Amino acid sequence: IYGDLDLKKLSSERRKMTTFKSYHNYETIYFDSTNIDLNTTYYYDPHPFVPSNRDLRAKRCKEVFDIQTRGLMQRLKATGIKKVVIGISGGLDSTLALLVCTMAFKKLNYDTKDIIAITMPCFGTTSRTKNNALGLMEELAVTSIEVDITESVRIQFRDIEQDENIHDVTYENVQARTRTEILMNKANQVGGLVIGTGDLSEVALGWSTYNGDHMSMYAVNVSVPKTLVRYLVDYVASLYHGEKLETILKDILDTPVSPELLPQENDQIVQKTEDIVGPYELHDFFIYHMVRFGDEPRKLYRKTKLAFKDKYDKKTIKKWLTKFYWRFFSQQFKRSCIPDGPKVGSVSLSPRGDWRMPSDANVSNWIDEIEKI
């Protein structure tokens, strides 16, 4: 009779569960052993945040969406604010955030016209995402505003002497910060709350512009991993009736994930996030097992090989695992000052309780371990 025991997972759980007590009235026998690389038969779900069972998945989506909605409702009631301002890009995250806002306002009996949704096209915006953003706002009966930020961005380029033909990080971040500035100023103007749209995966990877889309007054998606966002939007779509809204939401689900900060070509998206940071399904797997159980690189690599043995080869897994650790460590400074948001699951990166990490932590030991694999 034999079985697989994950001793480090047990240790990790016991550190977190304050009800566990270790009794010392047992005999300890010390011994030496040689590590043998055995093939485990243990199954690791490649999508730990998304139940594979349809009924369980629907239940999870309902629970998460309810928590997001109730969290926003409580923040609005606590502050006495009855207006929100939100940027809509035509992508998944902002769509989910807008759906949360709409549901919260309906449950509070607030006028959805007090949801000020702003789409801010610039160099990389395609007609597909822009039209989806405008259509979504119209179907949800919120206040729709379009602000073309191209001229504002060019003024900033001129002020800081940035060449518009150099498509570097400054070129991208000026756009992101200009959008956030408009949202914040509009919120002041109408007495509203800026709703953040970034998700857990972006928080982990630091895939946001510091003091740009990184900042808001309440972030409803902050604990929702990217792999679950897609299913949440699909779930919420089933709660609304209307052929046009359903068509828009389905097209948003089919749109490549992109910040759309680089110039589009022939009205097509050229900047695809997963080409840069890697597949989100891999990163969400990394996030879950590293944050939830404290897995070190070698163990996490082995788990990933088992979970994705039919999809990714060893070289690909090692490449994105290295990218994950490098980004996770180097981007902690953004997590140290993220806005409030609802916690929806067992994994959270809130600096106020769930994840304590110095911004200057050195990743070299983790990278060294990956290189030795």
Order of alpha helices (4+ residues) and beta strands (2+ residues): alpha-alpha-beta-alpha-beta-alpha-beta-alpha-alpha-beta-alpha-beta-alpha-alpha-alpha-alpha-alpha-alpha-alpha-alpha
